[in-house]
Amino acid sequence: MERGGAEELRVVVVRDGEAPLAWALLSRKEVWNIGTPDGVVQVRAWGSLEPRATVRLMRVLTDFDLMAKTQARSLRDGRRDAPARE
């Protein structure tokens, strides 16, 4: 897979104690625009077992240093059994 200047894929896991509650597969690409950081976090896939874990995961994904944008294919609930929301 071509990375286009992005780092290797990483996994982020949100836990409650030892139990994993949410995860994301992502890569970051460092970009600078006239001396200002303009990096991008590309979320390839994610999943969550409960709403509070989803909130925590999204906070992590949108709070990387030097990253201006977080992109994901879908921000609908990542749980496979969850109904799609409009």
C-alpha positions in Angstrom: 0.0 0.0 0.0 1.3 3.4 -1.0 1.7 5.7 2.1 2.1 9.0 0.2 4.4 10.4 2.8 2.3 9.2 5.8 3.7 7.2 8.7 3.1 3.4 9.0 -0.4 2.4 10.2 -0.9 2.6 14.0 -3.6 1.3 16.3 -5.2 3.3 19.1 -7.1 1.4 21.8 -9.3 3.0 24.5 -9.5 0.8 27.6 -11.4 0.6 30.8 -8.8 -1.0 33.0 -7.7 -4.0 31.0 -10.9 -4.2 28.9 -10.6 -2.7 25.4 -13.7 -0.6 24.6 -12.8 1.2 21.3 -10.1 1.1 18.7 -8.9 2.9 15.5 -6.5 2.1 12.7 -4.8 5.3 11.5 -1.8 7.0 10.0 -0.6 10.6 10.3 1.0 12.7 7.6 3.1 15.7 8.7 2.5 18.8 6.5 3.7 22.3 6.9 2.1 25.3 5.2 4.1 28.6 5.4 5.6 27.6 8.8 2.3 26.5 10.2 1.6 22.8 11.0 -1.2 21.5 8.7 -0.9 17.7 9.3 -3.6 15.1 8.6 -4.8 12.1 10.7 -6.3 9.6 8.3 -8.6 7.1 10.2 -8.9 3.9 8.1 -11.3 2.0 10.4 -12.6 2.2 13.9 -15.0 0.5 16.3 -16.5 1.0 19.7 -18.6 -1.0 22.2 -20.3 2.0 23.9 -21.0 5.7 23.4 -18.6 7.0 26.1 -15.7 5.0 24.6 -16.6 6.5 21.2 -16.4 10.0 22.7 -13.0 9.2 24.3 -11.7 7.7 21.0 -12.7 10.7 19.0 -11.1 13.1 21.5 -7.8 11.1 21.1 -8.1 11.1 17.3 -8.6 14.9 17.1 -5.8 15.8 19.6 -2.5 14.8 17.9 0.2 17.5 18.0 0.9 19.3 14.7 -2.2 17.8 13.1 -4.8 20.2 11.7 -7.3 17.7 10.3 -8.7 14.3 11.1 -10.3 12.5 8.2 -12.4 9.3 8.3 -14.5 7.6 5.7 -17.5 7.6 8.0 -18.2 9.0 11.5 -21.3 6.9 11.9 -21.2 4.6 14.9 -18.3 2.1 14.3 -20.1 -0.8 16.0 -21.1 -3.5 13.5 -24.4 -4.1 15.3 -25.4 -0.5 15.5 -28.1 0.9 13.3 -27.1 3.7 10.9 -28.1 7.1 12.0 -29.3 10.0 9.8 
